[in-house]
Amino acid sequence: MTAEVTDATFATEVLDSDVPVLVDFWAQWCPPCHRIAPMLDDLAAEYEGRVRIVKLNADDNPVTARKYGVMAMPTLAVFRAGEVVSQQVGARPKARLREQLDAAL
């Protein structure tokens, strides 16, 4: 299951993580965001212990979204050691997300 992060918890939950973290920048009004949510939950279970997958509501947490230049939803960014190592905009098939996660390991 994916966890929710906020502007207040982003540094601790994402930037300071010992494992790579995929951040799903999403919004309530975004249909593709809702379509990929079950896929992200599946991947969170599949990669448990190796990668964390978290969600950040960009409307409720504009500071973090703005800091990372998020202009469209969903934006899926992988952070490793506090840095963005890959970023995709828009819904992607599970295989593409797996490739993104595997590249970060």
C-alpha positions as CSV (number, residue, x, y, z in Angstrom):
1,M,0.0,0.0,0.0
2,T,1.3,3.5,-0.8
3,A,1.7,6.0,2.0
4,E,0.8,9.7,1.9
5,V,3.4,12.3,2.4
6,T,3.1,16.1,2.9
7,D,5.2,19.2,2.6
8,A,5.9,18.7,6.3
9,T,7.0,15.0,6.1
10,F,8.6,15.0,2.6
11,A,12.2,15.4,3.8
12,T,12.0,12.7,6.4
13,E,10.0,10.2,4.3
14,V,11.6,10.7,0.9
15,L,14.9,12.6,1.0
16,D,16.2,10.8,4.0
17,S,15.1,7.3,3.0
18,D,17.6,4.4,2.9
19,V,15.9,3.0,-0.2
20,P,14.8,4.6,-3.4
21,V,11.3,6.3,-3.2
22,L,8.8,6.7,-6.0
23,V,6.7,9.8,-5.4
24,D,3.3,10.0,-7.1
25,F,2.5,13.7,-7.4
26,W,-1.3,13.5,-7.9
27,A,-4.5,15.6,-7.5
28,Q,-8.0,14.6,-6.6
29,W,-9.4,16.1,-9.9
30,C,-7.0,14.0,-12.1
31,P,-8.6,10.9,-13.7
32,P,-5.3,9.3,-14.8
33,C,-4.1,9.6,-11.2
34,H,-7.0,7.5,-10.0
35,R,-6.4,4.9,-12.7
36,I,-2.8,4.3,-11.8
37,A,-3.4,4.2,-8.0
38,P,-4.1,0.4,-7.9
39,M,-1.1,-0.3,-10.0
40,L,1.1,1.7,-7.6
41,D,-0.3,-0.3,-4.7
42,D,0.6,-3.5,-6.5
43,L,4.1,-2.3,-7.2
44,A,4.5,-1.1,-3.5
45,A,3.8,-4.7,-2.4
46,E,6.1,-6.2,-5.2
47,Y,9.0,-4.0,-4.3
48,E,8.5,-3.9,-0.5
49,G,11.8,-3.5,1.4
50,R,13.6,-2.4,-1.8
51,V,11.6,0.7,-2.9
52,R,9.0,2.8,-1.1
53,I,6.1,4.2,-3.1
54,V,4.4,7.3,-1.7
55,K,1.7,9.8,-2.8
56,L,1.8,13.6,-2.5
57,N,-1.4,15.5,-3.2
58,A,0.1,18.5,-5.2
59,D,-3.0,20.7,-4.5
60,D,-2.7,20.2,-0.7
61,N,1.1,20.4,-0.7
62,P,2.1,23.1,-3.2
63,V,5.5,23.8,-1.7
64,T,7.0,20.5,-2.5
65,A,5.3,20.2,-5.9
66,R,6.6,23.7,-6.9
67,K,10.1,22.9,-5.6
68,Y,10.4,19.9,-8.0
69,G,8.7,21.7,-10.9
70,V,5.6,19.5,-11.0
71,M,3.4,21.1,-13.6
72,A,1.1,18.2,-14.7
73,M,-0.5,15.2,-12.9
74,P,0.4,12.5,-12.4
75,T,4.2,13.1,-12.2
76,L,6.1,10.1,-11.0
77,A,9.6,10.9,-9.6
78,V,12.1,8.5,-8.2
79,F,14.4,9.8,-5.5
80,R,17.6,8.1,-4.4
81,A,19.8,9.5,-1.7
82,G,17.8,12.7,-1.7
83,E,18.1,13.4,-5.4
84,V,15.6,12.9,-8.3
85,V,17.1,10.1,-10.5
86,S,14.1,9.8,-12.9
87,Q,10.8,11.5,-13.6
88,Q,7.9,10.7,-15.9
89,V,4.8,12.7,-16.5
90,G,1.5,11.0,-17.2
91,A,0.1,7.6,-16.6
92,R,2.4,4.8,-17.7
93,P,1.9,1.0,-18.1
94,K,3.1,-1.1,-15.1
95,A,6.0,-2.4,-17.2
96,R,7.4,1.1,-17.7
97,L,7.1,1.9,-14.0
98,R,8.9,-1.4,-13.2
99,E,11.7,-0.3,-15.5
100,Q,11.9,3.1,-13.8
101,L,12.1,1.4,-10.4
102,D,14.6,-1.3,-11.4
103,A,16.9,1.5,-12.8
104,A,16.9,3.1,-9.4
105,L,18.0,0.0,-7.6
